[in-house]
Amino acid sequence: MKSLRRDFSSNPQAANVTSKVFVRSTKSGKVQKIVRELYLRQDIPCSSKLCSLCPSIAPADANGNITPFILSDRPAGTKAFPRGHYLVPDTNALLNGMDLFEHTGAFYDVIILQTVLEELRNQSLPLYNRLLSLIKTDEKRFYLFFNEFRLETHVRREPDESINDRNDRAVRTVASWYGEHLRASSKKGKKKKNLRKAKAENVTALSLSDYVAGLEDSEKLLDMISEAREARDTKGSARGQLFYPEYYSMSKLQTGLRAGTLHQGVFNVSPYNYLEGSVNVPAFDKPLIILGRDNSNRAIAGDSVVIEVLPQDQWKSPSTKLVDEEAVTRNDNPDTDDTEAVVTDRERKALQEEVKKAHGKNSEGKPQPTAKVVGVIKRNWRQYVGHVDSGSTGSQAASGRRQQTVFVLPMDKKVPKIRVRTRQAGDLVGHRILVTIDAWDRDSRYPSGHFIRSLGELETKGAETEALLLEYDVQYKPFPKNVLDCLPSEGHGWTVPASKEDKGWNGRRDLRDLLICSIDPPGCQDIDDALHARPLPNGNFEVGVHIADVSHFVKPNNPMDLEASVRGSTVYLVDKRIDMLPHLLGTDLCSLKPYVERYAFSVIWEVTPNAEIISSDFTKSVIRSREAFSYEQAQLRIDDASQTDELTESMRNLLKFSKILRQKRYDAGALNLASPEVRIEADADEVGDPLADVKTKSMLATNSLVEEFMLLANITVASKIYASFSQTALLRRHATPPPQNFEDLMNQLSKKRNMELDVSSSGALANSLDRCVDPENPFFNTLVRILATRCMTSAEYFCAGAHAESEFRHYGLASPIYTHFTSPIRRYADLLVHRQLASAIGYEGEDGHAGLEGVATRGKLDDICRNINYRHRNAQFAGRASIEYYVGQALKARGEKMAVDGTDKGVDEEGYVMRVFENGVVVFVPRFGIEGVVRLEDFVLPGESSGWNVTERRELAAHRITDFDPEEYTLRVQEKGHSEKERGVLVELFQRVHVNVSSVKEEGRGAGKRRVRVLITGASDKK
Amino acid sequence: MPLDTSTTYPLTRLRLDGRRWNELRLLQAQISTNPASSGSSYLSMGNTSIMCSVHGPAEGRRGDAAGSSGAVVEVDVNVAGFAGVDRRRRGGGGDKTSSRIAVILRSTFQSHLHTYLYPHSTISIHVSVLSSDGSVLAAAINACTLALVDAGIPMPGLLCGCTAGMSGSASTPKDPRHDELDPLLDLSLPEEQELPLMTIGTTTVVPGGEHNMDDDEEETTVALMTMDSKLHSTYTETMLAVGIDGCNQIRELLEDVIKGSNRG
């Protein structure tokens, strides 16, 4: 018999092959042993420009390119290493100080080892991704060195060595190899940091903080080292009290989830009460309520948590109180929380009062199931924008550079304050700063985090704008070079090719002789859409919607496309626009500007004079817009009877059709929803009243003209792409809201106004909303519509395969199918739809092989949908927050201008009560589109000599008693010891009230923070 | 959790196991490993190892018309329960992958071998996959070729198999302006699970009598090309070229093995 044993000695190659063996356990609990081959090699370059050996061995890739060497030949020096150095961080350094490595002031020429990258990936995926993107950028000069594959630096695990020790040894081996290697090829020292043992192997090792201490600006940088791990090291288990219960073990969670005793969902926090959270779980119709710190157990808004339902005797009604974290925990000291209980007495009291309410009779007051958090599946921590709570800085703040602990109050009220250790407390007070949460241990009442950077002083335009963008995760960095490289090389000089033989004309219809015009808001630069209408010989009309052909310029999967898909949407702030596509495309080449030829994607219908659609047609085209109107201009031109030219006539036809279409849509059950929006016209002059810029949105007939045709185009396109791509068509749906969402509103309406809301279908809802009219209160109807809108789910993008066809419905528009097609310049979804439509109509593209472009696979589309839904929502939030900030600033400016005797008298306006709490109400002020929380002290009682000062007023709250009736939705506020007649005021839901709006600076603890204060100066005319 | 090709390959141009794009795994082979069969071989490409034995040409089982024009090739593939990461106990009858491999091998060798020399007979090939770590089909082709050579069954040239893959987003057409392609040769299992993969088998045909005998250049024919993954058509040409190149490398290795063996 011959032996099958392999004879390695005969093969010279075999000597360099080794194998990596590791054991892993699968989800189902199986243990797998994985054996991977490793081919050790000597041609992995060191990538240092100092090296003279490596360039000769560096191999080429499949395209014959050699990766350029990254590490600089003049690395920066520090105090300890004046001659320059490269850094070889180990995993812990990266875990603790990723923000440091991203800092632009230091940390250049870093060698990242494969060992470290792998370890980092196992420990923290987000950090791993951040590191990867660092490696990909050129300017930081991070080099990924595959040490495990280099013959000299490969380290075999010793029999008794732990994996951590092995990895540490690998890092040290590389460091000493680099040292020798560079010494051999040139003369320059190189250093590294890794602890203890390194000394023995003659490698310079430093701990991260020691290293940073040697850099310039070290104080700022030291703050950026992650708080969490170091604290754990020093404090250890010796620390005293544990505030929070432990999470269940992973296996217990999984068993519970499978058995249905535990539930998983996303943790939400009530905007009115920071102690009240809710989790929507698939098992129940209504969200489960989570009350108090104990139960929410270190979950932060947005985390994916596992919850357990509490026994029935602990069920409570949702809070009817306004609870503000700042007000309740005002006096906490960040340094000494070891001695305090997790729930302070004040907080406990706030909760007790809620239990009392548990016995109410109507549905709002009924005890509802509560739950507690028993585990966190995935933290959704991000970077938070906030400011240092000036009350928490020590008195010695201004002096020395001692490290101290301060609280940072995040801008997002749903996030608890964050404990941050800093040496620059004095400098940071009064600044907008960016912090991140590192950990929330059981022994700490608040999460601990670290400082990342300062955005600038509070209330400066730059800082606040950047804060908004960061808070809503808007990508606002300028477009990188590789994106700009994708732009047409002609730049602004690009034109539609004159010759029709040009490949640009392939498959395009020449529509240049049509009388096309665009109608947009004033000052609009990115014109997405244009329209035309003309009579046909047979008595019908041809109506066309022409959309900027962005997909011609943005080819799938090039860097520009990828960047746009990440950005997802253009974000409009009051004074700034964050573009999805580079300026050149958005405002020039794609924009359907008047008088020039542009590529377009056209939808053309033949309609009867009664707006019945006979046929529809889609084509890529070339158009020349005759005029770009603003809504007002278009309206004036249509109304002006003396204008009888063809263009005006075509606009009149369009208007006529749009009215019929609109009526048809309403007949089908479309909803007319309201949103509390105001518009800012920022270009007003400086001298006038700053508030004059704030305008409520007015609807002209021309607004709805454009809107109707856009809706029609979107619906037509949606059916077309769905017919072609039954699985991958990108559509938009608005789910029918479950009737229980409307319960509260229905209750309130029937109680207070004796009105019925029929929510059985969108048509029924539209009709019943129309009936909710208060003759004495014209705004009442809008208020109800706003409230009804909030009961609904938000619309979302999805790909057709993800839902059954019956689920495609767009509830608000009462359309069975819908998509977004008409704004490709500012929405990525539209761009994808353009590609799908192009492929559906068989458009071949310039070079004839565009056949299936952009029709991505389902999985990829699902990812894109998730991202654009998220971006879309954030873009809206950011836009609203920007308006809110602007209104506040306008109020402040006005206040400063109008203040005669040094105090701000505010603006008297009308407001409407939206919600009633036990200790305050929420008032909506339509003039400014703001919602204001009115606390007890903000009620101006009859006969009161009004002092407007914030601190004076705060004192008042203590003297007031309230009488809150949760079933009638009324709140009576009166002064102690007075009979209600003379010094009391009764407020009820939906009531119109007189309010005084002003922007006030918070004094005392929250100093430097500004809020819009609403004072109720009197209940208005009640019937 | 180890790294994967799609994230690190673009950064370092090194694959998960430390190879460059155009490198084969370590290929080792022996022939005449089982004296009881007409021909046998053992071949390993990296951690994929295959044992193959050939019986025949032997008299056909039935005297019907099936083999009247030439020998019938029968292939039987058995993947050992311990071949993969999970130890799997198999019921009788073999699974889908192994019967797929068997069908491909059968049709490939049926047309490749000079079967017309052995009418009414059967050549049966038994392939045992001892350990599977990617490119199993390619390894099986190579092992069969060696075993058939060992059995002395005439064929026009060595039939060698190899796999080629494509990293990057291969489901969309390549961008003419960014003409960077990242093909990979001889995929291992983790790569195979991640990337689109094509198995290619080529053979060199020794020119026959009618052709010009002076022509030194051997003519390479693609005898087999199979791909299960989705891939945009613009990439196939590159992958094919890389695969053919890999087959040529393997052919040299196999020739060395054959020449180097001193069969008793």
Contacts between the chains, C-beta under 8 A, distances in Angstrom:
chain1	res1	chain2	res2	distance
A	1	B	35	7.8
A	2	B	32	7.4
A	2	B	33	5.9
A	2	B	35	7.3
A	4	B	30	7.7
A	4	B	33	6.1
A	4	B	42	6.0
A	4	B	51	7.9
A	6	B	28	5.9
A	6	B	44	7.2
A	11	B	26	7.3
A	11	B	28	6.4
A	13	B	26	5.7
A	14	B	26	6.0
A	14	B	28	7.5
A	17	B	26	5.2
A	19	B	47	7.6
A	22	B	2	8.0
A	30	B	86	7.0
A	32	B	85	4.9
A	32	B	86	6.7
A	33	B	85	7.4
A	34	B	85	6.3
A	35	B	47	6.1
A	35	B	133	7.9
A	36	B	2	7.7
A	36	B	16	7.1
A	36	B	17	6.0
A	36	B	47	7.9
A	36	B	188	7.7
A	36	B	190	7.5
A	37	B	17	4.8
A	37	B	25	6.7
A	37	B	26	7.5
A	37	B	46	5.2
A	37	B	47	5.8
A	37	B	133	7.8
A	37	B	188	7.1
A	38	B	17	5.8
A	38	B	18	5.3
A	39	B	17	5.7
A	39	B	18	4.1
A	39	B	19	5.1
A	39	B	23	7.3
A	39	B	25	7.8
A	39	B	26	7.8
A	40	B	18	6.5
A	41	B	18	6.1
A	44	B	12	7.9
A	44	B	14	7.0
A	59	B	13	7.2
A	59	B	20	5.8
A	61	B	13	4.8
A	61	B	21	6.4
A	61	B	182	7.2
A	62	B	21	5.0
A	62	B	22	7.2
A	62	B	181	5.9
A	62	B	182	5.7
A	62	B	183	5.5
A	62	B	242	7.8
A	63	B	179	7.6
A	63	B	180	5.6
A	63	B	181	6.5
A	67	B	12	8.0
A	67	B	13	6.4
A	114	B	3	7.4
A	114	B	8	7.9
A	117	B	3	6.7
A	117	B	8	7.7
A	118	B	1	8.0
A	118	B	2	6.4
A	118	B	3	5.8
A	121	B	1	5.8
A	121	B	3	6.7
A	122	B	1	5.5
A	132	B	7	6.4
A	132	B	11	7.8
A	135	B	11	6.0
A	136	B	11	7.2
A	144	B	8	7.2
A	144	B	11	5.0
A	144	B	12	5.5
A	146	B	12	5.3
A	146	B	14	4.9
A	146	B	18	7.1
A	148	B	18	7.3
A	149	B	14	5.9
A	149	B	18	3.5
A	486	B	177	7.9
A	555	B	175	6.6
A	556	B	172	5.8
A	556	B	173	7.9
A	557	B	169	6.1
A	557	B	172	5.1
A	557	B	175	6.4
A	558	B	175	5.6
A	558	B	177	7.2
A	558	B	178	6.8
A	847	B	176	7.4
A	849	B	173	6.8
A	852	B	173	7.7
A	853	B	172	7.6
A	853	B	173	6.7
A	856	B	171	7.6
A	856	B	172	7.2
A	857	B	171	6.0
A	857	B	230	7.7
